[in-house]
């Protein structure tokens, strides 16, 4: 769970922001499907994740609560080996750069970066600088980059117009990306994010499934910043109606109509671009299971990539490309829906109370109350 944490003038590597976060399954919340070993996007072999978390208290009540998250499809080989990819915008009031070229070429040509809305430009520059400093042109001999940088709004808790994310933070997140467990909640790009008017942020999950006797993994990472508390559903239970029936703990500063989610789907299944477009669309169904309506002000943008077909990604002439038949990939659709649903709840469960810009306060979901509601509806796995 290595990340970078900048607190004022303090710089520390691999420092967590508090106690190790609980995950949804730790509370006994049931989910469908079989997770991978880590129940994280890094269960897809080769995928690495890095965070840079920026936390500082400034004069005049301003507060820095933001950061950057980097997802590298092929770890150290990401710059040299492309990945078949697809993407989908459920509602387009948001930004994910580089998607025009994904549509045209069918490939993701680098990492996926996530940050806050007003830091897309800084992160975009940082990715290009990281690429250039690593040396060597791409397989075509060209020195060029069209980075994929996505965003959600953290202007409630973060001094978003202070432009605190800089290109060097993007480079640091990329340099720190690693396999293994992924930090969740108020880390990286998710540091200042809110969902269902509770503190939220980064969440991840995975599923292992079989297609024609072969085992494949689907991993999902979300930056969750969306939703009205009344609509929150967990494990099929409309828990928002019970947790906040008296409207206590509502964050009045947060306008849920300005809300978004970025979903990154990874798989080792041999899918090509049009199939990955279809996979990305299925993330919307996992999002809906938890109560999202994809509001008018929401940027709900999803990207999916495959780590298979390495030869095609290296630009090898006459590379043989393998793909699953369309009529066999329903298990991968199901895995995407299930992993997306759980990743969002993991992000919610990992959230902790936060005081931010201008004294704004957003509380984490009360774990005990959540468990009580689910137990009342017989939707809890008792120890």
C-alpha positions in Angstrom: 0.0 0.0 0.0 2.9 2.3 -0.7 2.1 5.9 -1.3 3.6 9.4 -0.9 2.3 11.7 1.7 3.1 15.4 1.6 2.1 17.2 4.9 3.1 20.8 4.9 6.9 20.8 4.5 7.1 17.1 5.5 7.8 14.5 2.9 7.4 10.9 3.7 7.4 7.7 1.6 5.1 4.8 2.3 3.3 6.6 5.2 -0.4 5.9 5.7 -2.8 8.7 6.7 -4.1 6.9 9.8 -5.0 3.4 11.0 -5.2 0.7 8.3 -8.6 1.2 6.6 -11.3 -1.5 7.0 -12.8 -2.9 3.9 -16.4 -3.8 3.2 -15.9 -7.5 3.7 -14.3 -6.9 7.1 -17.7 -5.6 8.3 -19.4 -8.7 7.0 -21.0 -7.0 3.9 -21.8 -9.8 1.4 -20.9 -9.5 -2.3 -21.4 -11.8 -5.3 -18.6 -13.5 -7.1 -15.1 -14.8 -6.2 -12.5 -12.1 -5.5 -8.8 -12.4 -6.3 -6.1 -12.9 -3.7 -5.9 -9.2 -2.9 -9.4 -8.2 -4.0 -7.8 -5.4 -5.9 -7.0 -4.2 -9.4 -3.5 -5.4 -8.9 -4.8 -9.0 -8.9 -4.5 -8.5 -12.7 -0.9 -9.5 -13.2 1.4 -6.7 -14.2 -0.9 -3.8 -13.0 0.7 -1.4 -10.5 -0.8 1.5 -8.6 0.8 4.5 -7.0 -0.5 7.4 -4.9 0.7 10.9 -3.9 -1.4 12.4 -1.2 -1.3 16.1 -0.5 -2.5 17.4 2.9 -1.7 20.8 4.4 -3.4 23.6 6.3 -2.7 27.1 4.9 -3.4 30.6 6.1 -6.9 32.1 5.9 -8.6 28.8 6.5 -7.5 27.3 3.2 -6.7 23.6 3.2 -5.0 21.2 0.8 -6.8 17.9 0.6 -5.9 16.4 -2.8 -3.5 14.2 -4.7 -2.8 12.0 -7.7 -3.3 8.3 -8.4 -1.4 6.4 -11.1 -2.5 3.0 -12.6 0.1 1.4 -14.9 -1.3 -1.5 -17.0 2.0 -3.2 -17.4 4.1 -1.8 -14.6 7.6 -0.9 -15.7 6.8 -2.0 -19.2 3.9 0.4 -19.6 5.7 2.9 -21.8 7.1 0.3 -24.2 4.1 -2.1 -24.5 0.6 -0.8 -25.3 -2.6 -2.3 -24.2 -5.9 -2.8 -26.1 -8.4 -0.5 -24.5 -11.9 0.9 -24.7 -13.8 3.6 -22.8 -17.3 4.8 -22.1 -19.0 8.0 -20.8 -22.2 7.3 -18.9 -22.5 11.1 -18.3 -20.0 13.5 -19.7 -19.8 16.4 -17.3 -16.1 15.5 -16.6 -12.8 14.9 -18.3 -10.7 12.0 -19.3 -8.0 13.1 -21.8 -6.5 10.8 -24.4 -9.8 9.0 -25.2 -10.1 10.3 -28.7 -6.9 8.4 -29.6 -8.1 5.3 -27.8 -11.3 5.4 -29.9 -9.2 5.8 -33.1 -6.3 3.4 -32.4 -7.8 0.9 -30.0 -4.8 1.1 -27.7 -4.0 2.7 -24.3 -0.4 4.0 -24.7 0.6 4.7 -21.1 -0.7 4.9 -17.6 -4.2 6.1 -16.4 -3.9 9.0 -14.0 -6.6 10.4 -11.7 -6.6 13.7 -9.8 -8.9 16.7 -9.1 -10.7 18.7 -11.8 -8.4 21.7 -11.9 -5.2 19.7 -11.9 -5.6 17.7 -15.1 -3.2 20.0 -16.9 -0.4 19.7 -14.3 -0.8 15.9 -14.2 -0.8 15.7 -18.0 2.5 17.6 -18.1 3.9 15.4 -15.4 3.2 12.2 -17.3 4.9 13.6 -20.4 7.9 14.7 -18.4 8.1 11.2 -16.8 7.9 9.6 -20.2 10.7 11.8 -21.6 13.0 11.4 -18.6 12.8 7.6 -18.9 14.5 7.9 -22.2 14.0 6.3 -25.6 11.3 6.9 -28.2 8.3 4.7 -28.5 8.2 1.7 -30.8 7.5 3.9 -33.8 10.5 6.0 -33.1 8.4 9.0 -32.2 8.8 11.2 -29.1 5.2 12.0 -28.3 2.5 11.3 -25.7 -1.2 11.7 -25.3 -1.7 10.9 -21.6 -4.9 9.6 -20.1 -5.8 11.9 -17.2 -9.2 11.8 -15.5 -10.7 13.9 -12.7 -13.4 14.4 -10.1 -14.1 17.6 -8.2 -12.8 18.0 -4.6 -13.5 21.7 -4.1 -15.5 21.2 -0.9 -12.6 19.9 1.2 -9.7 21.1 -1.0 -8.5 24.5 -2.0 -9.0 23.4 -5.6 -8.1 26.8 -7.1 -4.8 26.9 -5.3 -3.3 24.6 -7.9 -1.4 22.5 -5.4 -0.9 19.4 -7.6 2.2 19.9 -9.7 3.8 17.9 -12.5 6.3 16.5 -10.0 3.5 14.9 -8.0 2.3 13.0 -11.1 5.9 11.8 -11.7 6.2 10.7 -8.1 2.9 8.7 -8.2 4.2 6.9 -11.3 7.6 6.2 -9.8 6.0 4.8 -6.6 3.5 2.5 -8.5 3.8 -1.1 -7.4 1.9 -4.4 -7.3 0.3 -5.7 -4.1 -2.3 -4.2 -1.8 -3.8 -0.8 -2.9 -4.4 1.9 -0.3 -8.1 3.0 -0.3 -10.1 5.9 1.0 -8.6 9.4 1.4 -5.4 8.8 -0.6 -4.0 9.9 -3.9 -6.6 11.5 -6.2 -9.3 10.4 -3.8 -8.0 12.5 -0.8 -10.7 15.1 -0.9 -13.5 13.1 -2.5 -17.1 12.5 -1.2 -19.8 10.0 -2.1 -23.3 9.8 -1.0 -22.3 12.8 1.1 -20.0 10.7 3.2 -16.2 10.8 3.1 -15.0 8.5 0.3 -12.2 8.4 -2.3 -10.3 5.5 -3.8 -11.7 1.9 -3.8 -10.8 -1.3 -5.5 -11.9 -4.9 -6.0 -11.4 -7.9 -8.3 -13.1 -11.0 -9.5 -11.8 -14.3 -10.8 -14.0 -16.0 -13.4 -13.9 -18.8 -15.9 -14.5 -18.6 -19.7 -14.5 -21.9 -21.6 -12.5 -23.6 -18.8 -9.8 -20.9 -18.6 -9.5 -18.6 -15.6 -9.4 -14.8 -16.0 -9.2 -11.9 -13.6 -11.1 -8.6 -13.7 -9.9 -5.8 -11.5 -11.5 -2.4 -10.8 -10.3 0.8 -9.2 -12.6 3.7 -8.6 -12.3 7.4 -7.6 -15.8 7.9 -6.1 -17.2 11.4 -5.7 -20.9 11.1 -6.4 -24.4 10.4 -5.1 -27.2 11.6 -2.8 -27.4 10.0 0.6 -31.1 9.1 0.2 -30.2 6.8 -2.7 -27.3 4.8 -1.2 -27.8 1.1 -1.5 -25.4 -1.5 0.0 -25.8 -5.2 -0.7 -29.2 -4.5 -2.1 -30.5 -2.6 1.0 -31.5 1.1 0.7 -29.3 1.9 3.7 -29.3 5.6 3.1 -32.9 5.9 4.1 -32.1 4.3 7.4 -28.7 5.8 8.2 -29.8 9.4 7.6 -33.6 9.3 8.1 -33.1 12.3 10.5 -30.7 14.0 8.1 -28.0 14.1 10.8 -24.4 14.3 9.6 -25.4 15.5 6.2 -22.6 17.6 4.7 -24.5 20.8 3.7 -21.4 22.3 1.9 -21.4 19.4 -0.6 -23.7 19.8 -3.6 -24.2 16.2 -4.8 -25.4 17.4 -8.2 -21.7 18.2 -8.9 -20.5 14.7 -8.6 -18.5 12.2 -10.6 -16.8 8.8 -10.6 -13.9 7.5 -12.6 -13.8 3.7 -13.0 -10.8 1.9 -14.3 -11.3 -1.8 -15.4 -8.4 -4.1 -16.0 -8.4 -7.7 -17.2 -5.9 -10.3 -18.3 -8.6 -11.8 -20.6 -7.7 -11.5 -24.4 -10.1 -8.9 -25.4 -9.7 -6.3 -28.2 -10.8 -2.7 -28.3 -14.5 -3.1 -29.3 -14.9 -5.8 -26.5 -13.2 -3.5 -24.0 -15.7 -0.8 -24.9 -18.4 -3.2 -24.0 -16.7 -4.1 -20.7 -16.3 -0.5 -19.8 -20.1 0.0 -20.2 -20.8 -2.8 -17.7 -19.2 -0.7 -15.0 -22.3 1.5 -15.1 -24.4 -1.5 -13.9 -22.2 -1.9 -10.8 -22.5 1.8 -10.2 -26.3 1.6 -10.4 -26.4 -1.2 -7.9 -25.2 1.3 -5.3 -27.8 3.9 -6.1 -26.2 6.2 -8.6 -28.5 8.0 -11.1 -25.7 9.6 -13.1 -26.9 13.1 -12.4 -26.7 16.0 -14.9 -23.6 17.4 -13.2 -21.8 14.1 -13.0 -18.7 13.0 -14.9 -19.1 9.2 -15.0 -16.3 8.1 -17.3 -14.9 4.6 -17.5 -11.9 3.0 -19.1 -11.1 -0.7 -19.6 -7.8 -2.3 -20.8 -6.4 -5.8 -21.3 -2.9 -7.0 -20.4 -3.1 -9.8 -22.9 -1.7 -9.6 -26.5 1.7 -8.2 -25.5 3.2 -8.7 -29.0 0.5 -6.5 -30.6 1.2 -3.9 -27.9 4.9 -3.9 -28.7 4.2 -3.1 -32.4 5.7 -6.3 -33.6 5.0 -6.8 -37.4 2.4 -9.4 -38.1 1.8 -10.0 -34.4 -0.8 -12.7 -33.8 -3.8 -11.4 -31.8 -6.0 -13.6 -29.7 -9.5 -12.8 -28.6 -12.4 -14.5 -26.9 -15.5 -14.9 -29.0 -18.2 -12.3 -28.2 -20.7 -15.0 -27.2 -18.4 -16.3 -24.4 -17.6 -13.1 -22.4 -20.7 -12.8 -20.3 -18.7 -14.0 -17.2 -16.4 -11.0 -17.7 -19.3 -8.6 -17.9 -20.7 -10.1 -14.6 -17.2 -9.8 -13.0 -17.0 -6.2 -14.0 -20.4 -5.4 -12.5 -19.6 -7.2 -9.2 -16.1 -5.8 -8.8 -17.4 -2.2 -9.5 -20.1 -2.5 -6.9 -17.7 -3.7 -4.3 -14.9 -1.2 -5.1 -17.3 1.7 -4.5 -18.4 0.3 -1.1 -14.7 -0.3 -0.2 -14.1 3.4 -1.0 -17.0 4.4 1.2 -16.0 2.1 4.1 -12.4 3.4 4.0 -13.5 7.0 4.4 -12.7 8.8 7.6 -14.0 12.1 9.0 -12.2 15.0 7.4 -12.0 18.8 8.1 -11.0 20.7 5.0 -11.1 24.0 3.2 -12.8 26.8 5.0 -13.6 24.5 7.9 -15.8 22.3 5.9 -16.4 18.9 7.6 -17.4 15.6 5.9 -17.9 12.6 8.0 -17.2 9.0 7.2 -20.0 6.5 7.2 -20.7 5.1 10.7 -19.6 1.4 10.4 -21.7 0.3 13.4 -24.9 1.9 12.1 -24.3 0.5 8.7 -23.8 -3.0 10.1 -27.0 -2.7 12.2 -29.1 -1.7 9.2 -27.7 -4.6 7.1 -28.2 -7.0 10.0 -31.8 -5.9 10.4 -32.3 -6.8 6.7 -30.5 -10.1 7.1 -27.7 -8.9 4.7 -24.7 -9.3 6.9 -22.2 -12.2 7.2 -21.8 -12.9 10.9 -18.3 -13.9 12.2 
